[in-house]
Each structure stands twice: as C-alpha cells, then as structure tokens.
Amino acid sequence: MLNYTLEVCWALLATLAFSIIFQVAGKRLILSTLAGGIGWVVLSVALHHFRYSSVTSFLFSAMSITVYAEIVAKKMKTTVTTTLIPGLIPLVPGSGIFFTMDNFVQGNYSKAVDLGRETLFVTAAITIGIVFITSISQIIIRILKYKTILQKYQHHHKAHKHKK
C-alpha cells in the first residue's frame, strides 16, 4: 500500500511540475495536478487489483484523465488541454522507450523488439483512450446544444401561436 501511495505522490509531483512549466496557474494548477494522480490511481488499480494487461490499464487511465479534463474544462471555462496534457505526463512510456533502445544497443534484438512493441501498444492505447472520450464528449455537447436550440424554438413557436 505504501508503494502505491508513493507512486501516486510521484505522479502528482510530476504533473505539478509540468503544469507549472506549461504555465497553468491558480485553481487550474491544482485541478491539472489532480489529473495525473487520478490517472495513476486508475492505472495502478487496473494493473494490480484487476490484473489487466498494461495496454488495457493505460487505455483506462487515459480515458479517466480525459473524462476528468473534459469536466474540468467545462466547469472552469478553459481548454481541455490545460488539464489533459499535464495529466498525461506520468503515463508517457519513457522507460519503455529507454529499455527498448538499451536492449537494441546491447544487441538484445529480440528483447528490444518485444519491449518496442509493448511501448508502441501502450502509446496507441493512450491515444485511443483520448480520442474515444473526446469524440464521445463532442457528440454529447452537440446533442445538448441542439436540444437547447430545439427547446428555444418550440417555446418561441408556442408563444407565437398563442398571440394569434
């Protein structure tokens, strides 16, 4: 349990640092920092509690960060990327890239290919998670927008009918 707590703290710290680098300030700084922590908790639970594959775990983590970023953006009237980009920093598969190259340089080509493939799949899972949630969010926003327009039209149409 202590190890998970430390991992989440490191994820929060990394997200905070990148949020500062990206000049996120005020309340948004706290909210963007939380995105990295939420993502890491989801990743850890998926990997260690549910024993999902790393690819599936990264997919769920990216999806959770994106949902959170969409909600924060709507509530704070800011862009999704203000929360999304810093929140994704802990998920960047840097160690996978490093160990792929390390094994390649040392001549362990089979191991390098395996690690490279896993890193590529993790990267694809993160991307798919973001695109999926962003697409769903845009569909929901459009439906709500059209519903509001339709209600205004119907209300206006009823008011116009009663005047005649």
N, C-alpha and C positions, 0 to 999 in steps of 0.2 A: 504493500500500500504506500509506503514511504517513497518507493521508487517512482510510482505513478504520480504522486504529488510533486516530486522534484521535476519530473518530465513536464508536467503542466506548468509549473513555475518557470522553467526554461523557455517553454513555448510562449508564455505570456511576456517574458522579458525580451525575447527575440522580436515578438510582434510590436511591443512598445518601442524598441529601438528603431525598427523600420518605420513605424508610424511617425516617429519624430523626424527621421530622415526625409520622409515624404511630406513633412510639414503639416501633419494633422494636429490640430490644437483643440484645447478646451474639452468639452464634454465628448466630442467626437474622438479624441485621443483615447479616452477610457473605453468607449464603445468599440473602437477598432482593435484595441488591445485584447478585449474580451473575445473577439472573433478567433484569434489564434488559440486561446485557451479552450474555447468550445470545440474547435476543430480537433485539437489534440485529445481532448476527453473522448470525443466520438471515435477517433482513430484507435485509441487505447482500448476502449470498451469493445469495439468491433474485433480487434485483433486478439485480445487476451481473454475477454469474457465469452464472446460468442464464437471465437476461434475462426473468424472469416479469413480468407486469404488477404494478403497485403493489398492486392489490387482492389478487391471489394471494399476493404476497410478505408482505403484512400478515397474511393468513389463516394462512400457515405460521408466521410469527413468533409470533402469538398462541397458536397450537396448541403450539408448542415451550415457550413460557413457562408455559402451563397444565399441560403434562405435567411440567415441572420442578417447578412449585408443588405439584402433587399428590404427587410423590415426596418432596419436602422435608417436606410436611405429615405424611406417613405416617411418615417416619424420625424427625422431630423431635417428633412427637405434638403438633402445633399445627394451627391452621386454615390452609386453603389461601390465604385472603385475605391472610395475613401476608406471603406471598411474591408472590402474584399481583398485587395492587393496585400495590405499588411497581414491580414488574417491567414492568407495562404502561405506566407513565408515559412512557417515551421514545416509545411508539407513538401517543400521543394526537395526532390530526391538527390540532394548533393552528395550524400555518402554513396549512393548507388552509382553515380557518375564517377566519383573518385575511385571506388574499388574496381569498377569496370576498367578504367584506364590503367590503374595499378597492375591488375592482372594481365592486361594486354602488354604493358611494358615489360613485365617479368616473363612473358612467354606462355602464360597460362591461358591460351586462347579459348579453350572450351569453357573455362570458368568465366572468362571475360564476356563471352557471348551470352552465357546464362544470366549473368548479372546485368548486362546491357539490355537484354530482352525484358527482364523484370523491371528495370528502370523505365524503359520505354512504355511498358504496360501501365505502370503506376502513373506516369506522366499523362498517358491517354485517359486513364480513369479520372484524374483530377480535371482534365479538360472537359470530358463528357459530363461530369457532375456539374460543373459551372454552366455549360451550355444548356443542359437539360433544365436546370432550375431557372435560369434566366429566361429561357423560352416559355416555360410554364408561367412565370411571373408576368411576362409581357402579354400573354394570352388572357390572364386574369385581369390585368389592368385594362385591356381593351374591352373585355366583356363588361366590366364595371362602368367604364366610360360610356359605352353605347347604351347600357341600361339607364344611366343617369340622363343621357340625352333623350332617350325614348320616354322616360317618365316626365321630363320637362315638356316634351312635345304633346304628350297625352293630356297633361294638366292644362297647357295652353289651349289645346283643341277643345277640351271640355268647357273651359272658361269662355271661349269664343262662341260655342254653341249656345250657352245659357244666355248670352247677350241678345241673341236673335229672337 
